[in-house]
Amino acid sequence: MKEQRRARAIAMSPDEVDAFLAEQRTCRVATVGRNGPHATPLWFVWQDGALWLTSLSRSQRWTDLQNDPRVAVVVDAGEAYGELRGVELRGRVEVVGEVPRTGEPVPDLDGPEQAFADRYTDGAIVRDGRHAWLRLVPEKITSWDFRKLDG
């Protein structure tokens, strides 16, 4: 993974990145399509160094990713300037499991699928035949925490 070179003074440590991604609920996923960038909010799970996303398999985002799997994902928080913090993850997504997701458990999905269900659907795993799973193992992570700025 590429190391963050700029703004190291306000960068989060790996443990801080893990904690931040564990507490936030919504990310913004940017894909590249024929007509340029496309950004959409999604729920996610951060587990074992990978960002897990579930996406409608009949969406512009899905079409974009089938043609070009590169993404940039941003998770951020804060209202006032001195509270701003966030993480950008860049890399290529891969599809995990069947498309769309309807069937039996898939070993690679057991942990993320249950973690997602615990976080967003009171523990109920939903396999609705419309969504599929994507995994992003980041090639680069950039983070910032403006709370680290000196007064």
N, C-alpha and C positions, 0 to 999 in steps of 0.2 A: 504494500500500500504506500502511496506517495505521502510524504511528510508535509504538514502544513508549514509553509515558509513565511507567510506574511502574518502580521498581527499576532505573533506568538505570545505577547504579553497578556492578551485577553483570551487566548485559546483555552478551551476546557481540557483537562486531563482525560485520559481514556476512561477512568472511573466516573468522572463528571459527565462525560458523554453518555455512558451507559445509564447513569441515574436520570439524566435529563430525558433521554428517549423512553425510559421506563415510565416516567410520570406524564408525558404529553400524550395526547390522544389523536391528533390530526396532523397529517403531513400534506405537503403540496408536491405533486409529482409533475415534472415537466418532461414531455416527450417531444420528438421532432417528427413532423408529418410533412406531406407534400406541400401544404400551405404554410409551413413554418412551425414555430413552437406552439405547444398546447399544454396548458397547466390546469390541473384538477386536484381538489382535495380528496384524500382517502384516509381511512383508518389503517393502522399498521400495528405490527408487533416487532420489536427489536429483540432478537434472541441469538445468542452465541455468535455475535459479530455479523449477523445478517438481518436485513430489513425484509419482513414478510408483508406482502400486500395481497389483498384479494380484489379482483377487478371484474367488472362485467366483461364477458367474453365477446359481446357485441357492442363495442363502444369505440369511439374515436381513439381513445388511449390504447386499447388492445390492438387496433389496426396499425397504429403508429409503431407499437412495440414489435409487432410481427415483421415489419419492414426494417426497423432499426431499433435494436434492444437497448440503446444508450438512454440513460435517464439522469436527471438531477432531481434530488428530493430535498426539500427544505422543511425543517421542523423548527418553529420559533415561538418565543413567548416574550412578554413584557409590554408595558404601556409607555412609560416615560423612557427617555433616551438612556438614562443610567441603569435601567432595568432590562434592556434588550439583551437577549441571549438566544442562541440557536445553533443548529447543526445543518450543514449541507453534506449530502452523501452523493457521490457520483460513481457511475459504473454501468454495467450491463445487467439487465434482469434476465432470469431464466424461468421458464414455465416449469412448475412442479405439479405432478399429478395430471389427471385427465381434464380435458377442456370440453364443455364446462364440467364442473365438479358435481358429481351425483352419487358416486359409488362408495365402495368400502374404504376403510382407512388405508392410507399410504404411509409406509414407515417414515419417510422423510418429512411428512406433514404432521405426524402425531403431536409433537410438542407445540409447534407454531399454531396449528389449528385449534388445539385446546386452549392455549394461551389467548388467542384471539377471542374465542368464545367466552372465556372467563372475563375478559376485559370489556367486551361490548354487548354480549347477549346472555348475560346471567348464566354462563356455562353451557348453553345449548349450541351444539355444532350444527350449523345450517349448511346443507348441501342442496341448493335450490335449482340446480341445473342451468343457472345463468352466470355464475361467477367461476373464476379459476384463480389459482394461486401463482404468484410471482415471488421470486427470491432475488434480492440484491445483496451481493457480497461487495461492499464498496471498494473501489480502486483508490478513491481519495475521500477523506473526511476533512472538512473545514469547520471549525467551531468558533464561536465568539461568546463572550460573557462580559458585557459592558459594566457589570457590577464590579469587575476587577480594576476598572480605571481609577486612577488617583483623582480624588475630589475635584 
